[in-house]
Amino acid sequence: MNFNGKTFWITGAASGMGKSVAEALALYNTKLIISDRDAEGLKNTAAKIEKLGSKARVEPLDMSDSDAIFATAKRVLADGEKISGLYQFAGISQRSLSVETPIENDRKIMEINFFGVVALTKAVLPHMIENGGGQLAAASSLVGKFGFPHRSAYSASKHALHGFFESVLAENYKHNIRVSMLIGGRIQTNISKFAIEKNGQEHGKMDAGQANGITPEKAAQQILKGLKKDKREIPVGAGELIILKIKRFFPSLHAKIVRKINPM
């Protein structure tokens, strides 16, 4: 992927990795369509993009509303936007045991993390194919590669994304569609603060491990480096990423580690 002068649509762009990736792409004379449910945060991101010399189009979006997603995409594409990359970061996590998690919470997490991402992909993918190709990227997680305590629905939603996008890539590689899954480790974002507990309330604080993670700005640099090379999976983080190799080569040891690790 050559970023220069192209148009990218980024969700979750009001904060965290989405915001940092948008700002990093703004250095390449790009046009950025930015979405999030936080309209005020989007305005701040747009101002930074413009300051860095690129153009920003603000499109507030609730990823739990598939009808709004399709309607927004239809309007954006009708305006003649030629999207070269769709990078999706919007998502929600949880902090509750699977046995205590009401099914409504599972559905809410799946609706935002999986069905919302799928909806926007389905809305934009035909346009990309028609225009000769494009790049899709979606934020997964270390727990998108393995299960983890207090993250059952979150982990399941990220696992589902892998299956969906691997299929999309297999079907559309011939159309010059490329897919990158972003395997996030410990990154200083708000995702743990807004994670939902068993009662549906927000967790309200950043987990200790996450607080000691890399900054969103450093994560953005790792992501862009991987996207430039069209890597199918892009690990994002620091030393904690070793767990991926432990999982692959020492699965029994990995299972013991996951059972004993402090999940919050």
N, C-alpha and C positions, 0 to 999 in steps of 0.2 A: 504494500500500500504506500503510495506517494500522497502525502497529505496536502501538498501545496495547491491552493486555489480551489479546493473541493468543498462540497457541502456535506455536513454530518449532522445526524439527529442524535441527541444525547438525552436519555431520561435520568431522573435522579440528579439533575444538574443544579439544584439549589444548595447542595452541600456535599461534603465528603468526596469520594472518588469521582462522582459524576461532575461535580463542580471543578475539581482539579484537572480532570482530563479535558474538559471544555476550555479551561484557561490555557492549558498546554497547547491545545490545537489552535488556539487563537494566534499563536506565534507563526503560523504557517499561511497567513492570508486566506483564511477559510471563511465560509459562512456556516454558522452553527445554529441549528434549530434546537432549542433547549426546553425540556419539559420537566415538570415536577408538580406535586400538589401544593407546594409552598410558593405561591405567586410572588410574594415579597422577596423571598430568597432568589427567585429567578431574575428579578429586576437587578439585584446586586451582581449576580453572575453576568448578566447581559452588559452591565456598565463596565465590568472588568474586561470583558471580551472586546468591547468597543475601544476601550483605552489601550488595549494591546494591538489594535489595528485591524481587527477582523469585524465581521458583521454578525449580529445576533437577531434571531427571530424567537420571540417568547411565545410558547404554547403550553399554558398550564394544563395538567393532565392528571387524572386520578386513575391509577393503573388497576383499580378494582372495577372500573366501569368500561366494559368492552365496547358498548355502544358508542360511548364518547371517544374511545380510542379509534374506532373505525371512522367516525365522523371527522375527527381531527385530521387523521391521515388523508382522508379524501379531500378535505379542504386544502391541506398543504400541497398535495400533489397536483391539484387542480390549478394552483397558482404557478405551476411550472418549476417547482423545486426539483433539481436532479440530485438525488441523495446517493452519495458514494459509500457512506458508512452509517450503520444504525448501531449505536452502542448503548446498551441498556443496563443501568445501574440501580434503578428504583427497586426497592424491596423492603420487606419487614421480617423481623426475626421473632423469636419467642424465648421465654425463660420459664419453662414448666415441664414437669415430668409427663411422659406420654399418658400414663394412667390417670393423671389429674387434668389433662387438657380437654376442655369441652370440644365437641366436634365442630361447633361454630368457629372456634379459633383455628382449627385445622383448615377449614374451608376458606376462611379469610386469608390465611397465609398462602394457600395454594392459588387463590384468585388473583392476588397481587403478584406473587413471585413467579407463578407459572402461566396461568391463563392470560394475564395482562401482557406478559412478554410475548406469548404466542400470538395474541391478537395483533399487536403492533407489527410483529414480524410478518404475519400473513397479509397485513395491509400494505406493507412496503415492498415485500419480496417480488411480487409481479412487476412492479415498477423497475426494480433493480435488474431483473432478467431482461426486460424490454430495452433497457439502456446499456446492455452489454456486460453487466456484472456489478458486484459490490461486496462490501464486507460487513458481516454481522458479528457483533461481540456481545456477550452477556455475562454479567457478574454471577459467578458461582461462588464457591467457598471451599475451604478444606473439608468441611462437613458435607459438601456436595460429592465428595469422593468416598466418604465413610460416615456411618452413623455416629452420633455424639449425644451424651446425656443432656437433657433439658432442651434439645433442639430437634425433636422428632419430626414435626411438621416442616420446619425450616429446612432440615436436611433432606427430607423427602421432596420438597419443592425444587431444590437445587439438583438432586439426582434426576428428577424428571426433565429438567432443562437439558442435561447432558444427552439423554435419550432423544429428545426432540431435535436438538441442533445437530447431533451426529447424523440423524436421518435426513435433515434438510441439506446438509453438506453432501451426503452420498447422492441424493437426488439431483442436486443442482451444481455440482462441481463443473459439469460440462457447460454450464451457463456462466462460468467465471464468478460464481458465488463462493466466497471464502468465509469460514466461521472460526472464531476464536472464543474459547471459554476462559474466563478470568478466574483463576483459583486463588481467592483471597485468603490470606492468613490473618495475622493480627495487624489491624490498621486503625488508626485513630479517627474513627467516624462516629456518627450518632446512632448507628444501628442498634447497639445494645441499649441505649437510652430509650429508644422508641419501641423496643421489643415488648411484646405483650405477655403478661403473666397469666396464670390460670383463670383469674377473675376478669380478664380482659383489660386490666389497667396497664399503663406503660411501666416498664421496669424502672425508668427514671435515672439511671446512672450508667456510667461507662465501666465495663468489667476491667479488673486490674490488669489482666493480660493484654487486653486491647489498649489500655492506656499506655502501656509500655511498647506498643507496636510502632511501626513506621508511620510517617505522616502521609496524608492523602497526596501531597505534592510528590513525595518520593514514589508512592504507589503509581501515580500517573506516569512518571518517567519509565517505570518498569513496564507498564501497560503499553505505552506508545512504542517502546523498543520492540516488544513482541508483535504488536500490530503491524509494524513496518515489515516484519518478516513473515506475516501471515501465519504465525504459529497457531496450531489447533488448540493448544492449552498453554496458558501463560500463568505460571505461579507468581503470586504477588505477596511479598512479605520479606521476612528475614530468616533467622535460624529455625523458627518453628516449621518451616517448609520441609525440614528433614523427615517429618512424620509421613510424608508421601512416599519416601523411599523405604521407611520402616514398614509401612502398610504393604508395599509391593514385594519386598524381599523377606520380611519377617512378620507374616500376618499374625502369628500367635502372640508375639511380643507386642505388636500393635494393639491387639485386643485387650491385653492386660493394661497397657498404658491408658487407653481410652476409658477403661472401667475405673481407674484410680485418679484420673486428672480432675482438678477442680474446674467445673464448667462455668463458674461465674467469678 
